[in-house]
Amino acid sequence: MKKTHFYTIFLGLLCGLPVLAQNDTLNVLDEVFLTDTKLKDFSTGQQVTVLNDSILKKNGALLTSALNFNTNIYFKENGLGMVSSPSFRGTSASQTAVLWNGININSQFNGQTDFNTLNAAGYDNISVRGGGGSVVYGTGAIGGTVHLNTNLDFSEKTKQDIFLKYGSFNTLDARYKVKTSGNKWSLSVAAARNSSDNDYEWPIEGKKNENGEFYNNNLNLGFAYRLNEKSTLKFYSEIFDGERHFSLIRPSETKTKYQNFDTRNLLEWVSEFGDFVSVARLALLDENYRYYANIATENYSSGDAQTFIGKYDLNYSVSKTLELNSVLTNTYTDGNGSGITENTRNIFSSAVLMKHRPFQKFQYELGIRKEITDNYESPLLFSAGTHYKFNDFYSLKMNISRNFRIPTYNDLYWAGAGNPELNPETSNQVELGNHFKHKDFKFSLTGYYIQIDDMIRWLPSETGMWRPRNEESVETYGIEVLTGWQKQIFKGHQISASGTYAYTVSENMNTGYQLIYVPFHKATGSLTYAFKDFSIDYQLLYNGEVYTRSDNNSRYNMDAYLVSNLGLSYNFGKKNTYKIGARVLNFFDEEYRSVEDRWMPGRNFNIYLNLNF
Amino acid sequence: MKRISKLLTMAILSGFFLNSCSSDDDIVDPIEEPQPEQAYSDGFFVLNEGGSGGGSVTFIDNDLQNVENEIYQQVNAEDDPGQYIQSIFFNEDLAYIVSNGSNMITIVDRYTFEYVDRIDSGLLSPRYGVIENGKIYVTNQGNYEAPGITEFDDFIAIIDLETLEIEQTIETNTVLEYIHEEDGLIYVQKAAFGTGNEIAVIDSNSDEIITTIGTEETLNSFEIEDGVLYALSSNKLEKIDLATGELLVEFEINSDAGNAGNLEFENDMIYYTIGNSVFMMEESADTVPEEALFSYTSNSDYGVMYGFEVENDRIYIADGGDFASNSFVEIYTTSGELIENIEVGVGPNGFYFND
C-alpha cells in the first residue's frame, strides 16, 4: 500500500518533467569537491574533502549515508540507522576522530563515534581528512578525522533554508536553518528532526526489519560578535536527542533500545595583536546514554560524562612565510555509569606547530605534542608534512606522523576490570600524495602505511576476570584515489562527476590475516547533469567482499555490493531558489548488508521540497 | 555500549563457566526404529555457538572419520538454529536445540536434522533444558541485568511437550544454569558467573520446588549418580547425600593453573578440568589427583576447555578458539592419548551423543 503510493508520486513527477524543463534559467551547480578549507592551514601533506550542504541533503540525515556515498571511509552498519562504526584506512572504529567545530567529541566511554547518532543537517559542511592528526586533534586521529563545521559570516544578509523530505518507511527528514548577520554580529540556527519506522522488507521471504524505528532531534546554534576590529567572540552550541530501537535478526529476540542525549557548548574568543592571533576556547561536552537491554522492562544501563576543555592557541606570524603556533589544552572529564564508578581524569597537553613556505612552490609543516596525565604513559606525538608544487598540473604531498588513541573510561575504570596500567594505542604512519589538476579536472592518488601498536583488547586474565590489555599490532596500507570534474558543456548544460576508490590491506601482525570487515576495495561515484532548471544525479557505492572470519576462510565472506541512487530535481520560483525533487535509493534493488544477517533496505523512494529565501 | 555489554556477558559466560555438558545428553533412545538413509546416528553432535553469524552443528561419526559441518543449514536451507546456540537435549526421535541469543528452541528430527517445530515465544536467554512427565523444563537467564541491579529475573519455563506452549514459570530470584532429571525430580543449578551455591529440586508432578540443596562453595557444575550429588566449585569437590542434603565428604582442589570446572562422572570415575588440563580420579579415592591426566594445546584467549565431555572411554575437548573462525575438538582415550583432532565450527561448546 505504502509502496504503491510512492510509485504513484514518483511516476507523477516523471510525467511532469518535460514541461518543467522548459524553464531556461541556468542552474549553477553548487557542489564543491576536493576543496581545501581552513583545515588546509594545518594539513600540509594531507588531503581534505569537503561535503557541503547540498551533498548532505542528498544522502539523508544519517551521517553514515552521507559519508558512505562520498568518501573512502568504510562503514559497518547493523542495519540502516543502527550502530554504525567507521573504518578509515583499515583502522578500528576508535581510530577515527570526530571534531565538532574543532573539538574532539569521540565518546569518553568507548572512544568511538557512532555515525548514526549525529544528524547531518546540523552542519554547514563536513570535512574529511585522511591520515594522522593527533598533534592537533588529539586521541583517535589515526585513520583520519571527520570535521563537523558551522559557518558564521558578517555578510549582513539573512538566509533561510527549509528542507522537507518524506520517504518510504514513513521516513521524515525535516530541516530548518537560518543565517542572519549584521556587520558586528552573526547568528546561525539549524533545527532538524529525522525519524523513521525503518520497517523495510528483507530480501528473505516474509521477513522485515523489526524493532528498527528511530528518531532524533537536533539543534545547532552559532553566534559571533565583533567586540572591535581585532577581537571577536563566538559561541557554538548543539543539542542532540535521539532514540533508536535496535533491529532484530529474528522476532523472538529480546527487543532493545538506545537513547542518547548529548550537548556540546563552545565559547571562543579570537583576538589579534600585532603579528599574533590568540584564540581562547572553553568547551563543555556532555554525553549521556541509556541502553535498555529489554524494552519490556524499565531497567537500563547508562553512562554520563562531562568534559570541560580549556584551550589556548597562539599563532605568531614571524614573516609572511613563517608561522609558529602553540596550543595548550586542558581536558577534565567527570564520568560515571553502569559498571563505572564516578571517576575524573585530567589531561594537559601542549603542542607546538610550525609552518614555513621557504619558496613559492614548497611548503612544510612540523608539529609536536606531549600530554601530561596520571592516566597513561603519554608518547611524544609528532607530525611533519611537505607540499611541493611542481607546476599547475602536479603537486606532491608527504606526511609522516605519530598518533595515538588513549584508553577510554571503560578501559580504565570498569568496575573490577579496568586496567590502570594501559598504554595508549600508538601509530606510526606515512603517506605520499600525488595531486593532479587540469582545468576542471582534479585527481589525486595517495599511498599510505600505518603501523599501530599496543592495540587495546579485552581478554580474560589469570583469574578469569576480563580485563583490557595492550595486545595486538596491526599493519595497514593501501592507496586512495579521489577525483572530481565539472564542466559546462553547452549553454545551459552543466555536468559534474566525482569518485573515490580505496584499496586497503589491514593485517593483524600476529596472524598475518586481513582484519574482518575491512574490504580490500571500496569505490564511490557520483554524476550530476543539469539542464536549465532540471537536474538528474546518480550516485553509486561499491564495497568489495569482506572476511567475517578471522582466519580469512573465504567460505563465509560477505558478498560485495553495488548500491545506486538516482535523483531528479527541479528549481523554480522567482529567483530559482526553490527546489522540488525525488530520489530512488538503491535503484537496482541490490540485496545487501554490511554486517552478517543485518540486511539493508531494497529499492525505496523519497520526495523533497527545499525553499531558500 | 552494546558491544561492551555483550563482551562482558561473554566474558562472564566463558570466564567463570566453561562447562557445557549434562548427564541428560547421554539418554539412549530406547525405541529401536528403522532410521532414514542419511541418518545422523552412531555418532555425536558438536554444538558450535557461532560468532556474528548464527550457530551451527557438526556431526562426527563414532569412528571419527566422517565429519559433516553445518548439518542444520544443509538440511534446512535458508534457516539456521539461531544466535549463540547453547545446548541440545533429546526426547525420543527429536532433538531440541537451544539458542540463547535468539530466545528460541528449534526442534529437529535427531536422525535427519529436518526441522520439525520451533518454540520462539516466552523464552528469555534460554540455557539448558530437560524433558520429563510430558513437559519441557528450560532454564532462562532473563535479561542480563545491568551492574548494580541485584534482583535476578531468571526463571524456569515449563512447556507442554505437545502444544509447545509455556504453561508455567518458576522464578527463584537467583541466577539459573544447568538442569538435570533424576527419578522424576528436576534438579536446577541456582548458580553461575561465580555466584550461588544451591540446587533447587522440582517435583515434576506438582511443578513446585520441594527442597533446596546447599553446597559449601560457589557451584559451577554438578552431577548426580547413585543417590549422590557431586558438586564442583573452583577449588572444592563436594559429595552430598541426595536424599538428606548432608555433606558426605569434600576435597580441596588447589592449583596454580586456575579454577576447577567441567565436572563429569563416567564409569565410576570423576573428571574435571583446570585450565587446559584434565584430571581424573576414582569415585572412591580419598584424595584428588596432583598430576593431570593430560593437557592439550590451546591458543585460545578465552575458549580453553570451552566444551568437555567423557563418554564410553573417550574424553572430548572443545576449544573455543578466537570465536571468529572455525575451531577444533580433540578426542582422547581415558588414558590421555590423543585419538583425533577435528576442525568444527565457530566456538564449539558441547558434545551430544546420538547412538
Interface residues (C-beta under 8 A of the other chain):
Chain A: V83 F109 N110 I204 F246 I249 R250 P251 S252 E253 T254 T256 Y258 Y289 Y291 A293 N294 T297 N299 Y300 S301 S302 G303 S338 G339 N410 A415 W458 L459 P460 E462 G464 M465 W466 I516 T548 R549 S550 D551 N553 Y556 V595 E596 D597
Chain B: M1 K2 R3 I4 S5 L7 L8 A11 I12 S14 G15 F16 G51 S52 G53 G54 E78 G82 Q83 G101 S102 N103 M104 D120 S121 L123 L124 S125 N143 Y144 E145 A146 P147 G148 I149 D153 G258 N259 D301 Y302 D322 A324 S325 N326 V346
